[in-house]
């Protein structure tokens, strides 16, 4: 059984950064042969690691620290005026939490989302193998939140259950329903779910000030950032 003391880590060669076009990035990975259970995964997450399929990683760039791990203290969160509006406009939605798995229905929604919203990203073009390796492989205590409108799947959020919170992995939704702010709604749902389970944190991944796609994370407060090995409340604005 692996633990923090026995884990082996590897670093990738420098490569083009996925978020900042003028930067090179280096990524640190946990040895993929290690057995990562829920307890160890929770410890890694508290140290700033993220999961992508069966890979556990964190940025390890020599001359850049733009990627900041952030999490929300759910018991202290109060929705602002815009978030309350998002809650009201989506009262007609239905939700179902199911174990993470592959289905053609899930993949079609995922592919539509990537093709219409992320053609400029490294996830384009989408494939079934990509969906599985990103969202299904390596699942420990991993779930999909189905979001339905009149029994039609319109959103899907991948969520990991940790010892001290939930980890928001990824959310996709029908691009034509952008006006509903389903990405924001999925986070609000996860905040309530963490509270219901008595868990203190919702991990939101990395925040980069120069990356506009991550601006939505600044709207959830109070936010904590991992700096110098300590989680501290900060103002991201």
C-alpha positions, 0 to 999 in steps of 0.5 A, a space after each residue: 500500500 502506497 503512502 506519502 513517504 513511499 510515493 515516487 514522483 516524475 517530472 515531464 520535460 518542459 512543454 508549451 503551457 496549456 494556459 499561458 501562451 508565452 510560457 513553458 510548463 513542467 508537470 510533476 506526476 505521481 508514479 502511475 504504478 502506485 496504488 492511490 486509495 481515497 485517503 492518499 488521494 485526499 492527502 495529495 489533493 490537500 498538497 495541491 495535486 489534481 486527478 486526471 483519470 489515473 494520473 495525479 499531478 501538479 505544476 512544477 515549473 522552475 520559473 513560474 508559480 502562476 498556477 495556484 491551488 484553490 478551495 472553497 470553505 463551504 460553511 462560510 459561503 453565501 451566494 451573491 446576487 448573481 449566484 442567487 439569480 442562477 439558482 432561481 433560473 434553474 429551479 426546473 432542473 433535475 439532478 441525479 448522482 451516479 458512479 462515474 462510467 462511460 455511456 454514449 449519452 455522456 460522451 455525446 454531450 462531452 464532445 459537443 461541449 469540447 467541439 463548440 467551446 474548446 476548439 483552441 484547447 489541447 482537448 480538441 478534438 474529443 474522442 471516446 478514449 479521451 473521455 474515458 482516460 480523463 473522467 472514468 479511468 482511475 476513479 476511486 470514489 468518483 461520481 457524475 452529476 447528471 443535470 436534466 431538463 425535461 428528462 434530457 441530459 443537458 449537463 454533466 459534472 465529474 466530482 470526486 469524494 475526498 475525506 475532507 471535501 469534494 473535488 470539482 473535476 470537470 463540468 460540461 453542458 449544452 452550449 446553447 444553454 450558456 445563458 443558464 450558467 450551468 457551470 456556476 450552478 454545478 458548483 453551487 450544487 456541489 457546495 450544498 452537497 459538501 455541506 450535506 455530507 458534513 465536509 468542509 471544502 470544495 476543491 476547485 483546481 488551479 487558478 491563474 490570474 492571467 487566464 480568463 477562463 478561470 475568472 469564474 473561481 473568483 466569484 466564490 468566497 471565501 476562497 483559500 489558496 495553497 501558498 508555501 504549503 499552507 492554505 490561506 484565505 485570499 482575495 483573488 480579485 
